[in-house]
Amino acid sequence: MFRLNGKCAEFFSVIVMASALFISCATNRLEGPVTPAVYVTNTKKVNILTTENISKPMDEVQLFEGSFGGQSFSFPIYINADEKGMYVSILNDVGTSMGELSYSNGNVEFNSAVFPENMKAEYIVWDIQLAFYDPQSLKDRLAKFRLDFSVENDGVEEVRKIIDGKNVIEEIHSSGTSTVIKNHLRVYEYHLTGVLDE
């Protein structure tokens, strides 16, 4: 039977303990399950939050209007989001689904016959999280990647901002049933407006 001598056994024990410590530190960089990541800046990739970090559960139809790359768009979407998951259905004018997005258990899925297959749905999840998830959870997550997150609320409007050094990367303005998301780095903007039942 093969046996290590005293010095080899001691050295081997130190290596095993150091490896365990390294693996533990690497694994614990983000607490909880590993989630999909998005590039918040051109160099900083941030893991999106888990669903239990939501602060404003939603179950409603919203009018989604926006502009990107010189093109504008407008269509209704249905959002159902709570601590268990997020579901978004993109609708046409007659209420037929053109695409469905779901996020639960750390997985993002997107199915659509209209939108391209390579569409990165985790970026949609991230923007919704920036607007409706717990501010402290967002601040803590972004701080891990050396990004600042500020929240100002004057009782009428809440303004959230992601800041990289002196540059505002993205800002979200929320007032009543209206939410405006502006990404200055990617140069896009969209509005979410709650559609009240008559």
C-alpha angles and dihedrals in degrees: 000000000000116000132180118232119237098270094043091048091050092048091047091051091052091050092050092048092047091049091050090050092049092049091047093051093046093048095047097054087103118032116228127009121347110254132193115284133225132197104247089177128012090270107024117081115192129193113234118241125263116254097255089071093075115122099182111045112203137202107165150097116262132188107238114204127168153138133231132164093358093307127108129203140183131188139136121261131192115222125192111175132159140136092296099052152312127259124182125181118192109214136197125223093278094048099258116142116251094179142354130214125190133181123187139132090017094301128116119202128182127183125180139149090201106044123064119271092233093058108132102230093181088073090060089050090050094052091049089049091051089056103039110020129095109288095217092051090051092047092050093047094048092046089062087064096043095257126130126226121196131187126195124181125180094180092262104053133022118209122195123187138186109210128191107192103307095340124098104219099181138357134193124201116195126184126159108315094342127094125179120194118194123183108193095184096052092032100230134126135187139177129216115198122182114238108219120212112248 
